[in-house]
């Protein structure tokens, strides 16, 4: 008998924040979920958009108060690249 979970596609999550220490903390805290989720961590809106151009994500979690590009602007631009996320 084969475990069906091993054949299921892992959900892809993108975390976007301008604070690298926060992203590092999330990466460490969520390390145990790596078998369930494929996680990517982007330092700022530009890096998040580059990640969006490189692959599709099921879920996006973004800081709202980022200096160069606000989280609101990032999410608006992201949704144009990936409307189903």
C-alpha positions, -999 to 999 in steps of 0.1 A, spaced: 0 0 0 14 34 -10 10 65 13 -10 90 -8 5 119 11 38 113 -6 22 117 -40 4 149 -31 19 182 -42 31 203 -13 16 237 -9 39 265 -19 41 295 5 59 328 0 68 350 30 78 386 22 92 410 48 119 437 48 134 425 81 158 396 74 158 386 111 120 381 111 123 359 79 151 339 96 129 334 126 100 322 105 123 299 86 136 284 118 101 282 134 85 266 104 114 242 96 94 212 110 67 219 83 91 215 54 76 181 46 41 196 42 50 230 27 75 243 1 84 276 16 103 306 1 114 337 20 118 370 2 135 401 17 112 428 4 87 434 -23 111 433 -52 125 400 -41 89 387 -37 80 398 -72 111 381 -85 100 349 -67 65 352 -83 80 354 -117 101 323 -111 73 301 -98 37 299 -86 26 301 -50 -5 289 -33 -3 313 -3 15 346 1 21 362 35 35 397 34 44 425 58 24 456 51 48 482 64 79 479 42 99 509 32 107 505 -5 74 489 -16 45 486 8 29 452 14 -3 465 -2 15 476 -33 34 443 -34 2 422 -31 -15 443 -58 14 437 -82 17 400 -71 -20 394 -79 -15 407 -114 13 381 -119 -6 353 -101 -43 360 -99 -52 326 -85 -28 329 -54 
